[in-house]
Amino acid sequence: MADSDSEKALLTAAKTLLEAQGFTGAIKWENAKFDPSGKTKWASVFFVPNEPVPVTLGEQGTDRQTGFLQIDFNVPQDTGTGAMRAWANAARQTFVAGKSFTENGQIVIVMSAGTGPGRNVDNWFRKSVTIAFRTDFQRASL
């Protein structure tokens, strides 16, 4: 089990959510090539972990990592926000506080999920959903 499993667990859940909302082929993943030209909607996903902190001491101790997953929903400027509300609601229902996601035995717990204010970015209107998480994992032995 490792912190990379935490990332994969959350990114897999985000992919499932976005594809269910009709974003297949319109998802910008971190550091991946993507061109939104010609799209009527698209989403971007960012995994932002904090540095792990020790929960217990010793070689086989436990570390805790917190952080957030951010999903940005984008539509052309001046086209309204109705669809965005539905997407944000679906995201908050998928990532409800207390829900857990698992990858390779690693459990990630959602602490909160909320929507920020909309803003204009490069001729797109964007609303972000931020999902705070927590996970504990066994420290690697040296």
Buried (B, 14 or more C-beta within 10 A) or exposed (E): BEBEBBBBBBBEBBBEBBEEBEBEEBBBBEEEEEEBEEBEBBBBBBBEBEEBEEEEEEEEEBBBBBBBBBBBBBBEEEEEEEBBEEBBEBBBEBBEEEBEBEBEEBBBBBBBBBBEEBEEEEEBBBBBBBBBBBBBBBBEEE
